[in-house]
Each structure stands twice: as structure tokens, then as C-alpha cells.
Amino acid sequence: MGKRITVPFGSQHVALPEPVRFVFQTENEKIVDVEVDVGYVHRGIEKACATKFKYMQVGYVVARVCGLCAISHTLGYVTALERLMGVEVPKRALYLRLLVSELDRIHSHLLAMGHTAEVAGYENLFMQTFRHRELVMEMLELLTGNRVQFDFACPGGVNRDLTPEVEKVLREKLKVLEEKALWLRDVYENDFSLTLRWKGTGVVTEEMAKEMNVVGPPARAAGLKTDVRAEFDYLPFKEVGYRMVVLKGGSIYERNLVRALEVLNSIEMCWNILDGLPEGDIKVPVKGLPEGEMFVRIEAPRGELFYYIRGSKKLILDRVRIRVPTFANIPVMKELFVGMDYADVPATVISFDPCLSCTAR
Amino acid sequence: MVVDEIKVPLREVRRTIKEFYDPKEWHFITVNGVDLGGKVELKWFFTKYGEREYFKVVTSEASYDDEIPTITYLIPSAWISEWELADLFGLNVEGAKRGLFLDPESPQAPLRRG
């Protein structure tokens, strides 16, 4: 046994896109203990939603929880509100929400894959992945008006319709993206260096995933069959060709491969949505005041997103609770580090695609 | 949506969860607090793998001074939700450390309404 050394990792670190702090106790290269701090970007959003903003404004506030996950946050909130107030959303609006939600998943997954390639020292692949992700950003901008921090869904429907001109451009870009996504899947699946570096590193077993209540791609990469898209009816996923991607292995390699395969399934769903988009309204008026409580689950790109709301017939809600996927995955990350070589930490952290803006709120 | 809600006194929470919770079947989502003025309503949310829209919710109430029993003996990943309760509601949760979400200089227990 060597001398015990304390190694801080974050809150600012070259491998981290967002501020989280792990303090590792190491003996030689092995981690023997770890402490975590996730509160660097706490902004009191839940407090603001229950004190400052009217229930019709909260969807825009929660979109500011995180730039990338804005689609999922607004979707979670408006779904909970619509269920609480008995609002029936037009089918066209549901399909448009689904389209934007899957595009959001694609760009989030490509971001995670790119970052993991970067921390493996594969800078060229990082750049290629981000270059292709740019196509999705452009599509989201065309659809919603913004590259990030979208305000697309609203209580009762969506804020913008899909015009024939935009649809034409989307189809062109989607075709290019599909080709690139197939190529990326091939690289992430078969590249010798990546496979050698990632396979068997940072393994979450299926038992561990169940024990630690892991969510999202890390759970499915470990063989745990869980995906809110199959477990909660918030959008018509079954009608557009959704398939659950589950792999065995649970290492960094499988986590990225789950994402690469889900990107392809999301593209397939986007094609089906464009081909079968129902006609009709995109929004219905929401009247009355929310009374009672409601909770919903949404499959955000990083995993299960949980929203709880409670109102008492007032314009301002009594409680808005947001439980994000990274919050759910922090405990397993902490568990995973003990016994791991310090050199594997950056890639393992990034392979969980942590979002600290969401976690701290 | 099917919600099976079980209301129990605080001292019964751990035993109630222990009676049904099996990590192979149940997914623990989170524990949520709602301030009722002088006391906090707590709800532990669970869903069953492979079931559509099926939830089990264990509900209890705690005064600000009560000690909230930890469920980390049964569900190791629950510590983060419990530490959040300790920070944001200023509750005394068994074994929870303060400061995971809030800076020491920031206003304490911000989600209390009183």
C-alpha cells in the first residue's frame, strides 16, 4: 500500500464541461474514497417557480434550468400541468413535441459521444462528432427559433408550427445526418483504439444499476430494461417506431454505443413523424387555475426526468419539484470510483454525460 | 396512471418501504418535500420496472424538528435525495450532511414557506 494522497477533480477541470467536484483519496493509482459536491450552479429555480412566476410562465423558467435539456424540462412541466388541469393537447402538437424531443436527444447524445472521444485523446473524432451535431442544431433553430434554450412546448400545445419550407430543409438535413450518424456508429462501435480504451472500463453491472437506481443510457448499457418512453404515455412513441436499445456490458464503450444506436432510432422516428404529421391545431387554450398535485416522468436524453407540481387554485404554484437524471446517477458514479484507477476517472465521468446545471438547479 | 399511496407516521416509513421494496422490481425515483407551514409533507416515489404508469408513493409528515429516518440501509442511492431535503428544507435527516446543494453563506432552508 502506498501513501494516501488527496486528489481534487473539479470544480474546474479540462475534462469537465460543467462544474462538479470530486475529492478522491488515492493509494498509488487506486481510488479508495471519494466525496462529491454538486452545488456550484444552484440558482433556486424551484423556489422561483413557487414564489415569483405564474403557472403559465413556469414552462419558460424551467427551460432555463439547462440550455441543452430545455426541451425536456418544458415538456415535463407542461405535461404535468396539462394532466392536472385536464387539458387535451392536439395530436399535431404532440407529434411536433416528439420531433423536437428526439432532435434534442440526438444533439445531446452526440455531445456526450464527442466529449468522451475528447477525453480518450481522440480529438479528431470529437471534432467530427461536433461537426455533425451542428446539423441538428440547425434543425432545432429552424423549428424552434433557437439553437439552445428552446421555448417550444407551452401549456396546451406548442408555440410554433412546422411550415412546408422548414419541413423541406429538415428533410434535406436529416438525410445528411443519417449518413453521418451511421458512420459515427461504425466508428464508435468498431474503432480499435476506442474499443481497447473503453471496453471493460467503468463497468456498471445490471445488479448495480438496479441497486443504485441508475437511469438513462448508463442503465440500458448495463442491461437494465428501463426507458420512460416505454413506461409513461406522454408522447405517441409507439406510433413512430420507437425501440428500446439495451446492451450488456455496462462499460464506457456500451454507454456510448447505446447513444449511437439511439441516435439512429431517433432519426428513424423523425422521418416517421415528418411523413405522418397530423393536420390540425397546434395549441388549445388553457383556462382555470391548477388545483391538486401531479407528477410525471419524461425520458430526457440523459435519462428519467421527474416533475412534481402542486397547486391550490392560485396563479402561483405551491411546489414545483424537478428530479433530473444526473441527480439520479451521481450515487452510482460515486460508488463506481472506489477501486478504480485515477486515470479512468475523466472518461468515466463524461460517459455518464453529467449535467450539473440540471442537478443543482 | 395508477398511484398506490400509503400514508404512514414518520416512524413507520422505513418499515413500510422495507415491506415491498425489492431493487429487482422497484425503481426508487426520489423523496419530495412540500412545506405546509410548521411541518413538511414528505413523499417517497417508486415505480415498477416494466409496468406502464404504475407508482407507489409512501407519504408522511414531519415537523421541522423531527428526525427523518434514512432509507439508505434499503436504498443506497437515496442519500442524495435525503441530503437535498436537509439542505433545501433544513430538515434533520438521519446521517445527512449539509452543504451539498447550498453554499454555507447562502440563505438556509429556502423551500420553507414560513
Contacts between the chains, C-beta under 8 A, distances in Angstrom:
chain1	res1	chain2	res2	distance
A	36	B	100	7.8
A	37	B	99	7.8
A	37	B	100	6.7
A	38	B	100	6.3
A	38	B	101	7.0
A	39	B	87	7.9
A	39	B	99	7.3
A	39	B	100	5.8
A	39	B	101	4.2
A	39	B	102	6.1
A	39	B	103	6.9
A	42	B	101	5.3
A	42	B	102	6.4
A	42	B	103	7.6
A	42	B	106	7.7
A	44	B	110	6.0
A	46	B	88	7.6
A	46	B	111	6.7
A	47	B	110	5.0
A	47	B	111	6.1
A	50	B	111	7.9
A	83	B	1	7.8
A	210	B	23	4.5
A	210	B	24	5.8
A	211	B	23	5.1
A	211	B	76	6.6
A	211	B	77	7.6
A	212	B	76	6.4
A	212	B	77	4.5
A	213	B	23	7.8
A	213	B	27	5.8
A	213	B	28	4.9
A	213	B	29	7.8
A	213	B	75	7.0
A	213	B	77	4.7
A	224	B	49	7.8
A	225	B	49	7.1
A	225	B	50	7.0
A	226	B	27	6.7
A	226	B	49	5.9
A	230	B	52	8.0
A	231	B	47	7.1
A	231	B	50	7.7
A	231	B	51	7.1
A	231	B	52	5.9
A	231	B	53	7.3
A	232	B	52	7.1
A	232	B	53	5.7
A	233	B	52	6.8
A	233	B	53	6.5
A	295	B	45	6.9
A	295	B	55	7.7
A	297	B	29	7.5
A	297	B	47	7.2
A	304	B	29	7.3
A	306	B	29	5.3
A	306	B	30	6.1
A	306	B	45	7.2
A	308	B	32	5.3
A	308	B	43	7.9
A	308	B	45	7.9
A	310	B	34	6.0
A	318	B	34	6.7
A	319	B	32	7.9
A	319	B	34	4.7
A	319	B	35	7.9
A	321	B	30	7.8
A	321	B	32	4.8
A	323	B	29	6.4
A	323	B	30	4.2
A	323	B	32	7.8
A	323	B	81	7.7
A	327	B	30	7.8
A	327	B	80	6.3
A	327	B	81	8.0
A	328	B	29	7.9
A	328	B	30	7.7
A	328	B	77	7.3
A	330	B	80	5.5
A	331	B	76	6.7
A	331	B	77	3.8
A	331	B	79	6.4
A	331	B	80	5.6
A	332	B	77	6.8
A	335	B	76	7.5
A	360	B	101	6.3
